[in-house]
């Protein structure tokens, strides 16, 4: 393992999040590399400082404002009570639970756990219950938001899109975003020979505003893939290209099930098929940048340059 491989893993290693084999390889490299050892020591020191940092409890005034903004439970409790003369029917479990909270808040909780029995309003009970109720509402809202986001992204492409974002970010923060630095496609394309079992098309689109800066190898969906690096104004665009095939896990389907464009964690992502290849592009620029790159690239490839030229 060299520095380019170890640096992106130092954070996870400091937090003990790596599998045992990876942690052992990283540790072996740290012991033989002064720069990575210093970086690892800094990360460990930062992690330890965060662990011993003092805990600041939210002030009572903030809790009071949150509780004051919560909806009342009177309507729920009333709905849980049977009408006069009607057959007694146990209320739904969630209503019984909310009614129990309401009775505790208002001092109606009897000594044996019933409702409406003799009880004394206890101020501490009310304060504690209000705090727990506020925390419960916040937690339920977070769960609902998570479920909504999950439902909005189909399962067939979500894992690959997440892996794509991780790959792009990892390359940027590690400083290893380009393996072969060149604006000449006749230098970049031959560089992949012997490193991949396919030959990716390479085009310089500087005339269209997308300058080729080089390429690199990356590892996605359990395989090596070619990444072409372009520059659009001040933004980096990573273009992942690999042979088209029927693998849903890598978003290679050609049946239209995979969306052509999507967004993930502030990044624009675009997907298309051309020249027997599947292309995925990602950038922090606006989505129309990827639309322009796709249009320019397809025009060059359809013009025949991608088949008649290159190393």
One Martini backbone bead per residue (centre of mass of N, CA, C, O) as a GRO file, in nm:
protein
  311
    1UNK     BB    1   0.095   0.037   0.024
    2UNK     BB    2   0.042   0.364  -0.050
    3UNK     BB    3  -0.035   0.690  -0.009
    4UNK     BB    4  -0.281   0.699  -0.206
    5UNK     BB    5  -0.427   0.465  -0.046
    6UNK     BB    6  -0.404   0.560   0.262
    7UNK     BB    7  -0.518   0.850   0.302
    8UNK     BB    8  -0.837   0.786   0.271
    9UNK     BB    9  -0.809   0.580   0.545
   10UNK     BB   10  -0.728   0.738   0.806
   11UNK     BB   11  -0.994   0.818   0.931
   12UNK     BB   12  -1.113   0.531   0.967
   13UNK     BB   13  -0.874   0.427   1.135
   14UNK     BB   14  -0.904   0.626   1.377
   15UNK     BB   15  -1.221   0.510   1.416
   16UNK     BB   16  -1.238   0.198   1.371
   17UNK     BB   17  -1.381   0.124   1.056
   18UNK     BB   18  -1.202  -0.095   0.958
   19UNK     BB   19  -1.116  -0.366   0.842
   20UNK     BB   20  -0.873  -0.569   0.944
   21UNK     BB   21  -0.703  -0.587   0.679
   22UNK     BB   22  -0.693  -0.278   0.624
   23UNK     BB   23  -0.578  -0.188   0.896
   24UNK     BB   24  -0.311  -0.343   0.866
   25UNK     BB   25  -0.210  -0.204   0.606
   26UNK     BB   26  -0.213   0.084   0.714
   27UNK     BB   27  -0.023   0.037   0.956
   28UNK     BB   28   0.222  -0.054   0.790
   29UNK     BB   29   0.250   0.214   0.640
   30UNK     BB   30   0.280   0.409   0.880
   31UNK     BB   31   0.551   0.273   0.987
   32UNK     BB   32   0.698   0.364   0.689
   33UNK     BB   33   0.557   0.666   0.710
   34UNK     BB   34   0.592   0.983   0.816
   35UNK     BB   35   0.355   1.143   0.694
   36UNK     BB   36   0.124   0.941   0.773
   37UNK     BB   37   0.186   0.937   1.075
   38UNK     BB   38   0.128   1.234   1.131
   39UNK     BB   39  -0.161   1.230   1.026
   40UNK     BB   40  -0.262   1.010   1.221
   41UNK     BB   41  -0.195   1.161   1.485
   42UNK     BB   42  -0.382   1.402   1.431
   43UNK     BB   43  -0.645   1.238   1.417
   44UNK     BB   44  -0.629   1.117   1.700
   45UNK     BB   45  -0.625   1.388   1.851
   46UNK     BB   46  -0.895   1.492   1.747
   47UNK     BB   47  -1.070   1.257   1.846
   48UNK     BB   48  -1.000   1.291   2.148
   49UNK     BB   49  -1.101   1.584   2.179
   50UNK     BB   50  -1.399   1.520   2.113
   51UNK     BB   51  -1.449   1.318   2.347
   52UNK     BB   52  -1.361   1.542   2.587
   53UNK     BB   53  -1.566   1.728   2.532
   54UNK     BB   54  -1.797   1.921   2.645
   55UNK     BB   55  -2.129   1.910   2.752
   56UNK     BB   56  -2.417   2.086   2.618
   57UNK     BB   57  -2.703   2.181   2.745
   58UNK     BB   58  -3.001   2.266   2.683
   59UNK     BB   59  -3.199   2.506   2.749
   60UNK     BB   60  -3.507   2.553   2.892
   61UNK     BB   61  -3.608   2.763   2.686
   62UNK     BB   62  -3.592   2.577   2.440
   63UNK     BB   63  -3.779   2.355   2.542
   64UNK     BB   64  -4.026   2.538   2.582
   65UNK     BB   65  -4.059   2.621   2.283
   66UNK     BB   66  -4.103   2.337   2.170
   67UNK     BB   67  -4.347   2.257   2.344
   68UNK     BB   68  -4.529   2.503   2.262
   69UNK     BB   69  -4.530   2.399   1.944
   70UNK     BB   70  -4.698   2.164   2.016
   71UNK     BB   71  -4.944   1.966   1.985
   72UNK     BB   72  -5.216   1.872   2.123
   73UNK     BB   73  -5.391   1.585   2.304
   74UNK     BB   74  -5.701   1.623   2.341
   75UNK     BB   75  -5.814   1.505   2.073
   76UNK     BB   76  -5.701   1.223   2.112
   77UNK     BB   77  -5.834   1.159   2.382
   78UNK     BB   78  -6.128   1.201   2.288
   79UNK     BB   79  -6.117   0.984   2.061
   80UNK     BB   80  -6.062   0.747   2.280
   81UNK     BB   81  -6.346   0.797   2.376
   82UNK     BB   82  -6.644   0.678   2.432
   83UNK     BB   83  -6.954   0.690   2.368
   84UNK     BB   84  -7.257   0.720   2.480
   85UNK     BB   85  -7.368   0.381   2.487
   86UNK     BB   86  -7.133   0.257   2.376
   87UNK     BB   87  -6.927   0.030   2.297
   88UNK     BB   88  -6.651  -0.097   2.431
   89UNK     BB   89  -6.343   0.008   2.275
   90UNK     BB   90  -6.040  -0.028   2.214
   91UNK     BB   91  -5.802   0.168   2.149
   92UNK     BB   92  -5.557   0.242   1.988
   93UNK     BB   93  -5.238   0.216   2.078
   94UNK     BB   94  -5.144   0.510   2.010
   95UNK     BB   95  -5.372   0.644   2.178
   96UNK     BB   96  -5.312   0.522   2.453
   97UNK     BB   97  -5.029   0.638   2.470
   98UNK     BB   98  -5.106   0.942   2.444
   99UNK     BB   99  -5.305   0.944   2.682
  100UNK     BB  100  -5.100   0.874   2.898
  101UNK     BB  101  -4.933   1.130   2.861
  102UNK     BB  102  -5.161   1.329   2.919
  103UNK     BB  103  -5.222   1.232   3.208
  104UNK     BB  104  -4.939   1.293   3.317
  105UNK     BB  105  -4.929   1.597   3.249
  106UNK     BB  106  -5.232   1.642   3.414
  107UNK     BB  107  -5.265   1.443   3.671
  108UNK     BB  108  -5.449   1.158   3.576
  109UNK     BB  109  -5.267   0.941   3.702
  110UNK     BB  110  -5.308   0.672   3.855
  111UNK     BB  111  -5.181   0.440   4.081
  112UNK     BB  112  -5.264   0.191   3.850
  113UNK     BB  113  -5.259   0.327   3.544
  114UNK     BB  114  -5.506   0.487   3.506
  115UNK     BB  115  -5.780   0.682   3.406
  116UNK     BB  116  -5.909   0.939   3.610
  117UNK     BB  117  -5.790   0.897   3.858
  118UNK     BB  118  -5.642   0.953   4.134
  119UNK     BB  119  -5.436   1.250   4.128
  120UNK     BB  120  -5.132   1.434   4.111
  121UNK     BB  121  -4.987   1.705   4.002
  122UNK     BB  122  -4.667   1.683   3.858
  123UNK     BB  123  -4.420   1.885   3.758
  124UNK     BB  124  -4.192   1.687   3.686
  125UNK     BB  125  -4.354   1.507   3.498
  126UNK     BB  126  -4.425   1.720   3.291
  127UNK     BB  127  -4.139   1.799   3.210
  128UNK     BB  128  -4.036   1.521   3.124
  129UNK     BB  129  -4.259   1.455   2.916
  130UNK     BB  130  -4.209   1.697   2.734
  131UNK     BB  131  -3.923   1.624   2.657
  132UNK     BB  132  -3.989   1.344   2.534
  133UNK     BB  133  -4.195   1.445   2.326
  134UNK     BB  134  -4.000   1.623   2.167
  135UNK     BB  135  -3.804   1.397   2.091
  136UNK     BB  136  -4.013   1.221   1.944
  137UNK     BB  137  -4.091   1.417   1.720
  138UNK     BB  138  -3.810   1.450   1.598
  139UNK     BB  139  -3.767   1.148   1.535
  140UNK     BB  140  -4.016   1.108   1.349
  141UNK     BB  141  -3.931   1.317   1.138
  142UNK     BB  142  -3.666   1.180   1.057
  143UNK     BB  143  -3.791   0.914   0.964
  144UNK     BB  144  -3.982   1.031   0.750
  145UNK     BB  145  -3.759   1.160   0.577
  146UNK     BB  146  -3.604   0.900   0.516
  147UNK     BB  147  -3.834   0.749   0.376
  148UNK     BB  148  -3.887   0.954   0.153
  149UNK     BB  149  -3.604   0.944   0.024
  150UNK     BB  150  -3.607   0.639  -0.037
  151UNK     BB  151  -3.864   0.645  -0.226
  152UNK     BB  152  -3.726   0.853  -0.443
  153UNK     BB  153  -3.505   0.609  -0.475
  154UNK     BB  154  -3.433   0.368  -0.655
  155UNK     BB  155  -3.271   0.066  -0.589
  156UNK     BB  156  -3.118   0.005  -0.865
  157UNK     BB  157  -2.928   0.297  -0.842
  158UNK     BB  158  -2.846   0.397  -0.557
  159UNK     BB  159  -2.580   0.247  -0.486
  160UNK     BB  160  -2.414   0.350  -0.730
  161UNK     BB  161  -2.447   0.654  -0.682
  162UNK     BB  162  -2.313   0.653  -0.406
  163UNK     BB  163  -2.040   0.539  -0.508
  164UNK     BB  164  -1.982   0.771  -0.700
  165UNK     BB  165  -1.959   0.995  -0.492
  166UNK     BB  166  -1.733   0.867  -0.324
  167UNK     BB  167  -1.523   0.859  -0.552
  168UNK     BB  168  -1.514   1.161  -0.619
  169UNK     BB  169  -1.444   1.267  -0.334
  170UNK     BB  170  -1.194   1.096  -0.279
  171UNK     BB  171  -1.025   1.216  -0.513
  172UNK     BB  172  -1.028   1.515  -0.419
  173UNK     BB  173  -0.917   1.480  -0.113
  174UNK     BB  174  -0.648   1.304  -0.191
  175UNK     BB  175  -0.508   1.412  -0.476
  176UNK     BB  176  -0.604   1.148  -0.669
  177UNK     BB  177  -0.755   1.246  -0.964
  178UNK     BB  178  -0.480   1.188  -1.139
  179UNK     BB  179  -0.268   0.974  -1.328
  180UNK     BB  180  -0.296   1.114  -1.618
  181UNK     BB  181  -0.146   1.408  -1.741
  182UNK     BB  182  -0.352   1.531  -2.013
  183UNK     BB  183  -0.474   1.689  -2.326
  184UNK     BB  184  -0.400   1.425  -2.482
  185UNK     BB  185  -0.559   1.154  -2.613
  186UNK     BB  186  -0.289   1.001  -2.715
  187UNK     BB  187  -0.209   0.966  -2.404
  188UNK     BB  188  -0.456   0.863  -2.242
  189UNK     BB  189  -0.555   0.611  -2.392
  190UNK     BB  190  -0.288   0.428  -2.377
  191UNK     BB  191  -0.270   0.417  -2.062
  192UNK     BB  192  -0.501   0.187  -2.035
  193UNK     BB  193  -0.323  -0.014  -2.139
  194UNK     BB  194  -0.325  -0.306  -1.934
  195UNK     BB  195  -0.544  -0.191  -1.706
  196UNK     BB  196  -0.764  -0.296  -1.902
  197UNK     BB  197  -1.031  -0.490  -2.081
  198UNK     BB  198  -1.057  -0.203  -2.222
  199UNK     BB  199  -1.128   0.076  -2.459
  200UNK     BB  200  -1.165   0.395  -2.406
  201UNK     BB  201  -1.304   0.666  -2.504
  202UNK     BB  202  -1.128   0.971  -2.621
  203UNK     BB  203  -1.200   1.326  -2.566
  204UNK     BB  204  -1.153   1.659  -2.667
  205UNK     BB  205  -1.375   1.944  -2.546
  206UNK     BB  206  -1.265   2.244  -2.554
  207UNK     BB  207  -1.446   2.377  -2.779
  208UNK     BB  208  -1.705   2.324  -2.564
  209UNK     BB  209  -1.572   2.371  -2.254
  210UNK     BB  210  -1.419   2.069  -2.223
  211UNK     BB  211  -1.133   1.998  -2.076
  212UNK     BB  212  -0.883   1.786  -2.091
  213UNK     BB  213  -0.674   1.645  -1.810
  214UNK     BB  214  -0.733   1.323  -1.793
  215UNK     BB  215  -0.675   1.017  -1.595
  216UNK     BB  216  -0.814   0.718  -1.428
  217UNK     BB  217  -0.838   0.480  -1.185
  218UNK     BB  218  -1.111   0.276  -1.067
  219UNK     BB  219  -1.347   0.135  -0.812
  220UNK     BB  220  -1.650  -0.021  -0.926
  221UNK     BB  221  -1.855  -0.267  -0.875
  222UNK     BB  222  -1.610  -0.476  -0.866
  223UNK     BB  223  -1.435  -0.282  -1.070
  224UNK     BB  224  -1.256  -0.159  -1.319
  225UNK     BB  225  -1.232   0.191  -1.419
  226UNK     BB  226  -1.270   0.458  -1.626
  227UNK     BB  227  -1.147   0.805  -1.588
  228UNK     BB  228  -1.249   1.114  -1.705
  229UNK     BB  229  -1.100   1.442  -1.691
  230UNK     BB  230  -1.270   1.748  -1.659
  231UNK     BB  231  -1.299   2.104  -1.742
  232UNK     BB  232  -1.543   2.344  -1.604
  233UNK     BB  233  -1.409   2.598  -1.547
  234UNK     BB  234  -1.406   2.539  -1.189
  235UNK     BB  235  -1.489   2.242  -1.270
  236UNK     BB  236  -1.515   1.904  -1.205
  237UNK     BB  237  -1.534   1.617  -1.434
  238UNK     BB  238  -1.643   1.292  -1.397
  239UNK     BB  239  -1.591   1.015  -1.630
  240UNK     BB  240  -1.747   0.710  -1.649
  241UNK     BB  241  -1.622   0.416  -1.833
  242UNK     BB  242  -1.798   0.126  -1.972
  243UNK     BB  243  -1.921  -0.147  -2.072
  244UNK     BB  244  -2.202  -0.256  -2.199
  245UNK     BB  245  -2.453  -0.406  -1.978
  246UNK     BB  246  -2.668  -0.633  -1.776
  247UNK     BB  247  -2.617  -0.434  -1.496
  248UNK     BB  248  -2.789  -0.300  -1.236
  249UNK     BB  249  -2.561  -0.230  -1.022
  250UNK     BB  250  -2.420  -0.019  -1.257
  251UNK     BB  251  -2.633   0.111  -1.452
  252UNK     BB  252  -2.646  -0.060  -1.754
  253UNK     BB  253  -2.912  -0.028  -1.849
  254UNK     BB  254  -3.127  -0.013  -2.166
  255UNK     BB  255  -3.452   0.023  -2.068
  256UNK     BB  256  -3.484   0.314  -1.901
  257UNK     BB  257  -3.479   0.283  -1.580
  258UNK     BB  258  -3.252   0.477  -1.579
  259UNK     BB  259  -3.183   0.781  -1.512
  260UNK     BB  260  -3.028   1.047  -1.676
  261UNK     BB  261  -3.087   1.226  -1.411
  262UNK     BB  262  -2.933   1.339  -1.099
  263UNK     BB  263  -2.916   1.386  -0.740
  264UNK     BB  264  -2.633   1.401  -0.492
  265UNK     BB  265  -2.523   1.576  -0.237
  266UNK     BB  266  -2.487   1.831  -0.456
  267UNK     BB  267  -2.468   1.645  -0.709
  268UNK     BB  268  -2.433   1.596  -1.047
  269UNK     BB  269  -2.595   1.338  -1.250
  270UNK     BB  270  -2.512   1.139  -1.543
  271UNK     BB  271  -2.668   0.920  -1.804
  272UNK     BB  272  -2.531   0.711  -2.075
  273UNK     BB  273  -2.529   0.575  -2.413
  274UNK     BB  274  -2.226   0.496  -2.615
  275UNK     BB  275  -2.041   0.307  -2.814
  276UNK     BB  276  -2.091   0.054  -2.609
  277UNK     BB  277  -2.118   0.254  -2.362
  278UNK     BB  278  -2.107   0.354  -2.028
  279UNK     BB  279  -2.206   0.673  -1.882
  280UNK     BB  280  -2.073   0.865  -1.602
  281UNK     BB  281  -2.149   1.185  -1.458
  282UNK     BB  282  -1.975   1.418  -1.226
  283UNK     BB  283  -2.066   1.722  -1.035
  284UNK     BB  284  -2.082   2.061  -0.885
  285UNK     BB  285  -2.235   2.151  -1.105
  286UNK     BB  286  -2.467   2.211  -1.307
  287UNK     BB  287  -2.664   2.007  -1.502
  288UNK     BB  288  -2.606   2.157  -1.781
  289UNK     BB  289  -2.311   2.067  -1.803
  290UNK     BB  290  -2.372   1.765  -1.865
  291UNK     BB  291  -2.541   1.814  -2.113
  292UNK     BB  292  -2.314   1.946  -2.281
  293UNK     BB  293  -2.113   1.712  -2.269
  294UNK     BB  294  -2.290   1.494  -2.397
  295UNK     BB  295  -2.336   1.638  -2.666
  296UNK     BB  296  -2.036   1.670  -2.748
  297UNK     BB  297  -1.953   1.372  -2.731
  298UNK     BB  298  -2.158   1.247  -2.929
  299UNK     BB  299  -2.068   1.414  -3.173
  300UNK     BB  300  -1.779   1.299  -3.187
  301UNK     BB  301  -1.850   0.996  -3.202
  302UNK     BB  302  -2.042   1.016  -3.457
  303UNK     BB  303  -1.799   1.135  -3.637
  304UNK     BB  304  -1.557   0.893  -3.577
  305UNK     BB  305  -1.312   0.960  -3.382
  306UNK     BB  306  -1.347   0.720  -3.171
  307UNK     BB  307  -1.267   0.492  -3.412
  308UNK     BB  308  -1.006   0.624  -3.585
  309UNK     BB  309  -0.870   0.706  -3.322
  310UNK     BB  310  -0.603   0.645  -3.132
  311UNK     BB  311  -0.398   0.425  -2.934
   0.00000   0.00000   0.00000
